[in-house]
Amino acid sequence: MSNLNNKQKTLNALKNKSLVKVISGIQNYDKQKTLKVAMAAELGGATALDICDDAEIIKTVRASVQLPLFVSSINPEKLVTAQAYGVDVLEIGNYESFYKESRLFTPKEILEITRKVKGLISKEVLLCCTIPSTLETETQIKLAKELFNLGVDILQTEGFTLETPVSDRDDVVYNDILKAASTLTNTFRLREALPEANIITASGITAITSSLAFAMGSSGIGVGNFINSLYDQIEMTEKVKEVMENISRFNTHLVTEKEKSLVFQN
């Protein structure tokens, strides 16, 4: 069963707008690769870890790291089963890897999965649902409101770009922002529509764009390809640390600016 301390850690991080979830990949069924990502997430100081729905991988990872554990799947039966292995958050999504297979997800399908899972899980386990970026903005907002009203604890955004547009500008910052533009926009719009919701920004997030997600109103971020595309655990760990350091600098800057503002007001 889920660890109540991990549940509270997750909720506190969301409330404090500081959750950093490392994503191994919904279709990453490579146990050794997943373990490398898991260890990098924990050693790098991430808040949580997101893995696939394979029972053996879940049990192995749960025995190896203490981080709050998300399991992502589009299979309601596997999500319900996963709660028995010490999972803290069940996530409907992520969908990006399925788009390459021309597999799209409708609001009706997502709501059906949500209702089925919601009715069968323990109150100790949190439920997260990704909003497909393939939907028009207003449809995303409508679906998000319906999921929120169903009692989904966390909403996650994603971005949708086939490829980064060809550009003569060879600039890492520029290209990272370009890749994240869609999910950052979705985060901003969902935050406007649902000011009380827990929102995680995922898809194309890097160390550079991590703080932008929080500036757009995110409660947390999901970092996947920036870390899981690597093969060496040490490299992965350094990338996680880079994300955490950039967010820390951003938060320090915000506190400093707030303190200056209070001094001027007085």
N, C-alpha and C positions, 0 to 999 in steps of 0.2 A: 504494500500500500504506500501511497504518497507520504512523504515526510512533512509533517505539519510545519516544522521550522523552515523547510524549503519553500513551502507555500507562502509563508509570511515574508520570507526574504524576497520572493518574487513580487508580491504585492507592494512591499515597502519600496523596492527599487522602481517599480512603475509609478508609485505615488510621488517619489522624489525625482522622477524623470531622469533616471540614471541606469536603467537596465541595458546591459549589453549581452546579446545572445549570439553565440557562435553557431553557425549552421553547417552541419556536416553534409546534408543533402538528403532529400526525401527518397531519392532513388540510389543512394550510395549504400550498397549492400556489401561493401568490402569491410570486413570486420577490423582488419589491421589498420586500414586507412582511417576508419572511424575512431579507433582508439587513439591514433596519433592526434587527430583533431580534438578529441576529448581531453587528452593530457595537455595539449597546447592551450586550450580554453582555460583549464584550471590553473596551470602554471603562469599563464599570461594575465590572470586576474579578471577574467570575464565574469559576468553575473550568472549566466546560464548557458546551457548546451542544447542543441536541437538535432535529433538523429532520426533515422528511418524507423519503420514499424516492425522490423525483424525481431522476433522474440529472443533469439540467442544473442544478437547484438545488444539489445536493450539490457539483458541480464548481465552481460559482460561489462558494458559501460557503467551500469549502475553499481557494480561491485568495484569499479576502478576509480571513479571520481565522486566527489561529494556535492558537486554543483547541482542546482535545480535543473531537472531534466525535462525537456520538451520532446514529445514524439509526434512527428508529422506523418499524416497519411490521408488518403481519400477513401479508405476502406473503413466503414463504420465498425465492422466486426473486429478488425485488428486494433482499432483505437480503444474499443471497450475492453478487449483482452489485455492491452498494454498496461492498464492501470494496476494489474496484479503484480507487476514487476518493479514497483517503486517509482513509477513515473509521476512527475509533479504537475505537468501541463500536457493536455492532449490537444493537438493542433490539426484542424482541418485545412489542408494546404501543406506546403507551398506548391504552386502549380507550374512554375516556369519551365521545369524540365519536361513537362507534358506537352507544352506548346510546340516543341520541336517534332512531336508525334502527331501534330494537328488535333490534339485533344483539348477542347475548350470546356469551360464549366459555366452553366447557367445559374442564375439566382435560385430557380426552383430546385435544381439538383443540390445546391449547397444547403439550402434550407431544409431539405429532406434529410440529408446526412446529419445536419445539426440537431434536428428534433430527435432523430433516432439515437444519436450518441448522448445527447443531454438527458434523455429519459433513462439511460442505463448506467451512468457513471456515479461514483461516490462524490459526496459533497466536498471531500478532502481534495479532490482533483480539480484543477482549473481547466477551463475550456477556452481555446484560442481559435479564431477562424480568419483565414486570409481572404481578403476581398480581391477578386480577379481584376487585374489592370486592363484586361481585354474589354471590360464593360465601359460604357459611357459614364462620365463623371456623375451625372444625376442618378444613374442606375446603381453605381457604387454606393452613393450616399443612401439611397432607399434601402438597399440590401443591408448596409451597415446598421441602419436604424432598426430594421427587422431583427437582425442578429442580437443587437443590444437589448431589445425588448424581450427576446427569448431567454435572456440571462447569460449570453456569452460573455466571459470575463475579460477577454482581450481581443482586439481587432488588429489585424496586421495588413499593412499596405504592401504593394509590390509595384514594380515599374514594368513597362512593356516597350521595348525597342528591339527591332530585329538586329540592327547593328548600329554602332555609333556612326553618324554621318561622316563621310569622308571630309577631312579638313586638312589644310596646309599648316595648321597651327599645331606644332609638336610641343604640347604643353600638358604635363600630367594633371595639373590642377584643373585646367579647362576641360579636359576629356573626362576626368572623374565627375565633375559637376554635370557635364552633359549626360553621362550615363545614369546619374541619379535623379535627373530633373523630373522624370515622370513620377517616381515614387514620392519624391519630396512634395510635388504638387498635390498628389493624392492625399498625403498626410495633412497638408494645410487645409484642404477642402473638408476632409473628414473631421478635423479638429473644430472647424467652424460649425459644422452641423451637429457634432456630438461633443460638447465641451467637457462632459463628465467621463467620457470613455477612456479606457486604457488602450493606447495605440502604439504599436510597434512598427517602425519603418524598416522595410527590408527591400532587397533587390538593388544591386549595384552600389551598395554602401561600402566606402573605404575609410581609411583613417582621415583622409581629407574631408570627406562629406559627412562623417559621423556627427560632428557638431552642428552641421546645417540641419540635420534631421530634428535635433532638439530645438533649434531655433524656429522650425516650422510647426512646433507643437507636439512633437513625439514624446511618448512616455518611455520609449526604449528603442533600440535598434537591433536589427538582425544582420549579421555580417557573414556572408557565405563565401563566394568565389574569391574574395580578397585573401582568404585564409585557406580554404579547402582545395584551391587549385594547386597549392604547393605540395611537395612530397616529403620534405624533411621536417621533422617535428620541431627542431630548434628554430628553423625559419618561420614556421607557423606561430610558435610562441612569441617570437619577436614582433610579428605582425599584430598579434593580439595586444601586446604591450604598447605598440605604436598607437593603436586605436584608443586604448585606455588613457594614455598620456595626452593625446590630443583633446579628448573629452575633459580631462582634468584641467588642462590649460583653459579651455573654453569656460568651464564652470568657475574657475578662479577669476577670470576676466569679468564674468557677470557679477560676481560678489563684489569685486573691486569697484566696478561702475556703480553698483547699487549703493555702496558705502559713500562714494563721492557724491552721489545724488542726495543722500541724506544730509551730508555736511553742508551742501549748498542750500538745501531747504531750511536748515537751522540757522 
